[in-house]
Amino acid sequence: MLCLHRALAASTLLLALLPFAARAAADPAFTQFIASLSPEAQAGGVSRATFDKETRGLEPDYKLPDLILPGRPATGAPSQAEFVQVPADYLKEAGIISLADEGKRLLAKYRVALSGIEARFGVPATIVLAIWGRETDYGRSAEAYDGLRVLATQAYVGRRKDKYRDEFILARPGPAPPA
């Protein structure tokens, strides 16, 4: 009976310590890298409070493609359709027509928002829709990636660190995209 009580006590203690173990397992170099970006983010108009809130607990995702990890072979993107399909399959006419039809419907539905994007960023609404359609099938095949985590990881150990560093600095929290 004493062994059962000790095992139960040990299990309870282990469960209580798990949150601390997870924090201790955090990548301190990544955390320091993210903290070093705070002044740039503030200079770009992101308040310190917002930066801290959005980056608190942020961890790198070392399973992403196109990373340079010391001691590991370079990662690639072998599962992306444009890299593994022949052009004839990737650009099937029926698929393109379907995306175009849905894009026309969404252009009408989100005209005001898309016009705002076009005015603010200079990217034509049709281009935004084309990218949204091709990359996510208009949100129907969304990946389970956190955008800020992806940008932070790529800025930290990606092949194009400078590009992703700028994108991370420019990232702003906001409402979820339309479905």
Secondary structure by P-SEA (a helix, b strand, c coil): caaaaaaaaaaaaaaaaaaaaaaaaccaaaaaaaaaaaaaaaaacccaaaaaaaacccccccccccccccccccccccccccccccccccccaaaaaaaaaaaaaaaaaaaaaaaaaaaaccccaaaaaaaaaaacccccccccccaaaaaaaaaccccaaaaaaaaaaabbbbccccc
